[in-house]
Amino acid sequence: MQTGSDVLNKFISTFEIDYVFGNPGSTELAFLETIQQGANATYFLTLQESSTVGIAAGYAMITKKPAVVNLHNYVGLANALCNLYNAFKSGIPLLIIAGQHERPYLIHDPVMSGELTTLAQTAVKYAYEVTAAKDLAVALQRCYAQAILPAPGPVLLSIPMDIWQEKVDEVAIKKTKFLNTCDNTEIDEVCDALVKPAKGKLAFIADYETGSSNSINLLHLIADNLGADVYAAPYHVREVINPLSLNYKGRLPDKSGDVHDLLMHYNTVVLLGEKIKGYLYTGKASIPQNIHFIHICGSSQHLAFDYPCDLAILGDLEATLTAISKRLNINKTSILLKPIVDNKELEKKYKHHQLHYLIFALLNKVDRSVHLITEGSSEDCTVQDIATTLGFAHVNFSPRGGGLGWAMPLATGISLATKRHSICFVGDGGSMYAIHSIWSAAKYNIPVIFICFINKEYRVLKTDFSQNKSPRDKQFLSLDLNNPPIDVQQIALSFGAQLKEIQSIEDIEPALNSCFSFQGPTFIALYHQ
């Protein structure tokens, strides 16, 4: 006879799970003991549940397989919901295992108990509570599959703490290989629609699925062959195209009317992935009615869901684009890229603003393969503009779910998976949501660089607020962070980061040399003038 703990260890071994990311509590002690007794997975300790999910999301984004997360009952799940929602909206596969009180005691509504599956429903694909150890093997494998199948995303498994000691008969656990296929008999119709538009009248819109499905180079080749323009969808989370592609025309705006007006210039528009994720509706639908609109997506949940389509293709993006490429007789394996903008042009563009010029000078000295992560700071647009202009291949943009506290743990998880330095840009206000991620980076010697803009205020909100007020009215309600002041650097130091400060161009090279030679977290302060 086996126990629930044996089932868990067999699952972890079979599915080759290297880490379990968690912040445990009393209902997870038996789970924690099981992980520690096993020889396969490391329990990756974090200080707060939202950061737990964020670090796991960064790891899953790189490894392209579900990361396992351990949360503490109802309250731990509640703390994690912000980044769980961000991961859900970003299509990142996670297997969340939350502890629950012992089954005989649940009828008495003990402290921290609750309906975990109900709480999680708005931020996961699937949620289930195990009621018997005999069901554990099926539940674990089902949730792993649901997390990775289109559309990928987080799933929740609530497990009462007495399940781990319960006896079970021999169970079957198999690692399933999922094959992505494409029905080539339908490709002719798609290709006919793609070759029909005149030059300059075909556009592709690439959402996050383009990157997560390894389809970026395929998009390059097809767009180059057809002479099509390529746009990144708003809030596309991760890289979707090389910004130095000659076909790349930039990111679509996040206002529906602006998207509508831009797409009116085309006869045919192809959306690759989930959707055009907007922020504001400004009187017009994003997709004009009079264009030929094609949607290619791996998930039936998203296909033709938001916009009327002339043609909708359900299929794995990589397999579908591969079939299209073969049908179009594309034999090339790479495309020419445009040269990086001359440094003198960039210097001229940014030199009028001291902080922006420091950002440019700093990024100009960084290898273009380094992952960059941004999160809605006052300098977000500047960082993204400079990064794409310089040709950085991996830029992870502001959280698609909109919740702050995403970038710092995401960068930590990315660096854990790549074993390389990543750079995270965050504001001093935004850093407060997840600055404890630094502690985990220090504990596990993860090479990650946090660059924090010191504004001593919620500058983004002040900017938005001032646009709707007269020039004479400069009063901002409760948007300053200087009474009392927050010493962000000392907080970072206490969590284990080495500190660096860049105040001039001369400071950049020695600071970066120190950062990239340090196997741990570095915190750099950049002051807004």
N, C-alpha and C positions, 0 to 999 in steps of 0.2 A: 504493500500500500504506500501511496505517496501522500504528501500534504500539499496545500495550496502554495506553500513556499517552494516546494520542489517544482511545481508547475511554472511558477514565475521564473525560477532559475533556468529551467529548460527553455522557456520562451526567450529569455535574454541571450542564452548561448546560441540557440538556433538562428535567431535573427541578427546575431553579431552586433549587439548593442554595446557600445563602448562607455557611454555615460548615462547616468540618470540624474537629471537636474532637479534639485529640490531644496525646500526649506521645511523640514519635518516638524511634526508636533506629536502629541501623545498617541494619536490614532494611527501614526505612521511608524511607530517604534518597531513593530514586528516586520514591517516592510523593509525598514532600514537594516535590521539585523539580517534579513534574507539577502539583501544586496551585499552586505559586508562579508557574509559567509561564502558567497559565490566568488568565482575566480575570474569573472568576465568583465563586469561593468564597474566603473568608478562612480561613487556617489559624489556629484559635483555640488558642493554646498554654496548656497547664496543667502543673503541676509533678508530678502523681502521677496514675496511671491511674484509680483509683477516683473521684477528683474529676472527671476527664475525663468519665466516664460520668454522674456526678451532674449536672454542668453541662449536658451534652447532654440529659439527661432533663428538666430544668426547661424547656429551650428547646423540646423536642418536646411537652411537656405543653401549652404555650401555643399553639404553631403548629399542633398537631394533625396533623403529618406527621413521618415518620421523620427523626431527626437522624443525621448521619453522624459516626462516631467512628473514629479511627485509633489502634490499639494496637500495642505493640512485642512481636511474637513471643509465645512461650509465657509468658515471665516477666511481660510487661506485661499479658497477658490474665489471668494469675493474680492480679496486683495489683488488677485491675478487678472481680473476681468478686463482691465484696460488693455493690457498687452495681448491678452487672449483674443480680444476683439480686433486689435491691429493685425495679429497673425491670421485670423479668420478672413479679414478683408484682403490680405496680401497673398492668400493661397499657399500658406506655409504649413506643411504637415507636422502635427504634433500629436503624441499620445499622452493625454493627461490622466494620471492615475491619482485619484483623490481618496484619502482615508475616510472611513465612516465608522461610527460607533458600532459596538458589537450588536448583532441582530436582536438578541433577547432584550436588550436595553432600549432599543429605539422607540418602543411604544411609550416610554416615559419621557421622551423629548429631552434627552440630556444636553448639557451645555455644548455648544458648537455644532450640534447636529442640525440637520435640515434637509430639504429636498434639493440635493446637489444637481440632479439632472435638470430640474426645472430652472434653477439659477443659471445654469450654463447655456440654456437653449439658444439664446440670442447670439452666442459667440462661438458655437461649435457646429460641426456638421452632424454629429451623432452623439447621443449621450445614453448611457445605460448603467444601472446599478446591479452588480452581481449579488444574487441571493443564495447561491450554493456553490461550494468549491468545485463540484462536478461540471459547472458551467464556465469555470475560469479560463480554461484553455481555448474554448470557442470564443469567449468574449475578448480575450487578448488578441487573438488572430483576426477576428472580425474588425476590431477597432484599428489595428495596424493597417489592414487593407483599406478601410474606409478613409483613413487619414491620407493615404497616398493615391487612391483612385481619383480620377477627375470628378469634380474640381477638388484638388487637394486642400487640406485644412485641418484644424485641430478637432480632435474627438475627446470625449470624456468618459472615463470608466471609474465609477464610484465603487469602492471595495470595502466592506465592513472588516474591521480589524481581526475578527475571529475566523475569517475565511482562511487565513494563512496557516492555521494549525489544523484545520479540518481535513480528515482523511478522504482521499479520492482513489478510484481505480486507475489503472493504466490509461494514460491519455495520449492523444496523437497531436503533435505539433510539427508542422511542416512549413518551411520557408517557400512561399509561393513566388514564382517568377511570372510577372505580368508582361505580356507581349503587346506592343502597340502596333496596330494594323491600320491599313487604309485600303478602301475598296477602289481599286484603280479604274473600274468601269465607270465611275462617276467623275473622274478627273478631267475627261475631255470637255465636259460642260463648263467646268471651272476655268480651264485654260482658254477656252473660246471666249469667255467673258473677259479674261485678263488681257488678251492680245487685241481685243476690239477697239479700245479707246485710242484716240490720237495721242501723239507724243505730248507729254505734259498734262494729260487729262486723267491719269491713273495715280491713285495715292494709296499707300498702306498706312494703317495706324497700328502700332505695336504696343500691346499691353504686356503686363509682367509675364504672362505665360510664354511669350517669345523667348525670354531669357531662361525661365525655369525649365523649358523643354529642350534646351540646347539648339535653338532654331535661329540664332542670330546670324550665323554665316549663311544659312540657307536664304534668309531674308535678303541679305546683302546681294547674293548671286541672282536671285529672281528679280529684285528691284533694278539691279544693274542691267540685266538682260532686257527688261521691259521698258527701261527709261522712266521708271516710276519714282515719285516722291515718297519719302518715308517720314512719318511723324511719330514721336513717342506720345502715348496716351498720357493725360494728366495723372499724377499720383501713381506712376507705374512702378514704384517701390524699388526696383532693381534695374540693372542694365538690360536694355532691349535692342540696342544697335550701337555699333561703333560710331561715336560722334564725329569721327573724321571721314565717314562715308560720304561720297559725293552726292548720294541721293538723300541724305538726311537734311531735313528742313527745320528741325527743332521740335520742341515739345508743344503740344496743343495747349491753348489757354484753358483755364478752369471755369470760364463763364460760357454757358450754353450758347448764347447769341454770337459770341466771338468765334466759337467753333463752327457754328452754322455758316457764318459769313465766309470763313476761310475755305470750308469744304465746297461751297458753291462754285468754286473755280474748277472743280473736277467733274468728269462724267461718271467715273466709277471709283468707289472707295471700298477698300477691303480692311475689315477689322480683324486683327489677329489676337485672340485671347478673349478675356472676359467682357470688358466694356470700356466706354469712355467715362471715366470717373470724374464727375464735375463737382464743383463747389457751390456755384451760384446759378440759378435760373434767371435769365435776363430777357424773357419774352419770346424766345425762339427755341425750338428743339435742336439738339446738337446735330442731328442728321437731317439734311434737307430732303424733302419728299421727292424732288425731281431727279435725284441722282440714282445710279444703279449701285445698290448697297449689298455687299457680300460679307458674310460673317463666318469665320472659321474658328472653331473652338473645340476643346476636348471635353467639355461638360454639357450635358443636356440641360442642366440647371440654368446655365447662362446663355445657351445658344438661342438667338432670336428673342431674347427675353425683354430687352429694353427698347429695341427699335424695329420697325417693319423692315423685313429683309427681302430682297429679290432672290437671293440664293444663300442658303445656310448649310454649312458642311460640318457635321459632327465627326470629329476624329482627332487623334493625337496630332498636335501641331507639327512636330518633327516629321512624323510619318507622312502627313499630308503634304507638307512643303517639299519633302524628298520626292514624292510622287509627281508633284507639279514640276519640279526641277527636271526630272527625267523626261516627262512628257514634252517639255519645252526644249529638250536636247541641250541643256546647259552642261557643258563639259568642264568649265573652269572650276577651280577649287578655292580661288581667292579673288579679290577685286583690288583695284588701285584705290588708295586712300589719299585724300587731299593733304597737303603739307600743313603742319601746325602753323598757326598764325605767327608771323614774325614777332619776336619779343618786343621790338620797338613799338609795334602797333598796340600791343597789350599794355606796355608801360604808359603810353600816351593816354590810353583809355582809363587807366586806374590811378595814375599818379596824383590826380587832384584830391584824392581822399586817402589820408595816411593809412587808415586801417585796411581799406580795400587793397592798397598797394602792398602792404605787408602780406595779406592773404595771397595775392598774386605771386609775390617773390618767394613765399614759402612753398606754394604748390609747384612752382616752376622748378624747384630743386628736388621734387619727389618723383620717384619712378612711376610711370603712368599705369603700371599694373597694380599698384596699391589700391586696396578698397577704401573708398571714401563714404562716410555716412553723415547725413545731415538731418536736422530736426527742427524746422520751423523757427530758428533763431532770427534775430533782426538782420543778420547777414546771410541768411539762407540763399536768397536769390543771387547774391554776389558770388558765393562759394560755388553754386551750381553752374553759373555762367562761366566762371573762370575754369572750373573743372572740365566742362564739356568743350570749351574752346581749346584747352591744352590737350585734349584727347585722352582723358582718363577713361579706361575701359570699364571700370567697376565703380559706379556711383549709385549708392542706395539713398533714395530721396526720402523726404518727410513721410511719416507713417500714413498709410492709406486709410487706416481707421480714424486718424485724427488725434489720437491720444498721445500726450507727451510722456516721456519716460521710456521711449522706444530705442533711441539711437545709441545710448551708452551701453546697455546690455547687448543690443544687436551687434555692435562693433566687437564686444568681448567674445561673443559666440562665433563671429566670423573669424577672428584671429585664432581662437581655439581650434577651429576646423582647418584653417589654412596653414597654421603654425608660422604665420607671417604677420608683420605689423599692419594694422589698419589705422585709419585716422578718422576720428569722430569729431564733428563740429557741433557745438552746443552753446546755448546762452547760459548766463549765470542763473537766471530764473528757472529755465527749463531743466538745468542740471539737478535741481533739488528733487526732481521726481525719481531719479534713478542713480544718484551719485554713489550709492552703496555698491553698485556694480564694480567699482574700482577694487573693493576688498576682495571679491572673488578673483579678479584678474591678478591681484598681488598674490593671493594664496596659491594659485595654480601657475604662477610665472607666465602669464599670457602677455605677449608683446602687443600692446595697444596704446595708441596716442590719443589723448583727449585734449582738444583745443577749445578753450572756453572763452567766449566773448564777455568781458566784464562791463556790463552796462549800469549796474546798480539800480535797475528799473526794469519794468516790463515794457521794453522799447517797442516791440511789435504792436502791442495794444495801444500805446501812446500814438504811434504813427497812424493806426486805423482810426483812433478816436479823433485825432486832429483833422482828419479829412472831412469830418462832419461838423466842425466847429469853426467859428470865426477866428481870424488871426489874433484878435485881441484876447480871446479866451484861452489861456494857457494852463488852466487848472485841471489836474488829472486826479481823479478820486482813487486813492489806495493803489497806485501803480508804482510807487517807489520802494526800493529795497535797501534803503540806507538808514532806517531808523527803527531798530538798531541795524548797523551794517552786518552783512554776511561775509565772513572770511572764507570764501570758497576754496582757496588754496590750502588753508590749514585743514579744512575738512578732507580734501583729497589726500593730503599728507597723512592724516590720521588713519585713512583707509589703506595706506601702503603705497601710494604713488610717489615717484620722484617728481620734483617740481622744476619747471623751467619757465622763464619769463622772456618774452620777446617784445622789445620796445623799439628796435631799429633794424634796418636791413642787416647790419653787421652781426646782430644776435642770431640770425636765422641758421646759418650753416653750423656753428658749434652746437646749437640747441638740437638740430636734427641729427647730427652725428651722435650725440648723446642718446637721443631717443631710439634710434635704430640699432644701437649697440646694446641696449638695455632689454633684457628678457623679463619684462614686467610692464606695468602701466606707468605712463608719463602724463602729467597734467601740465599743460601750457596755458598761461593766461595771456590774452590779448585785450588790451584796454581800448574801449571806445573813446575817441577824443571828442 
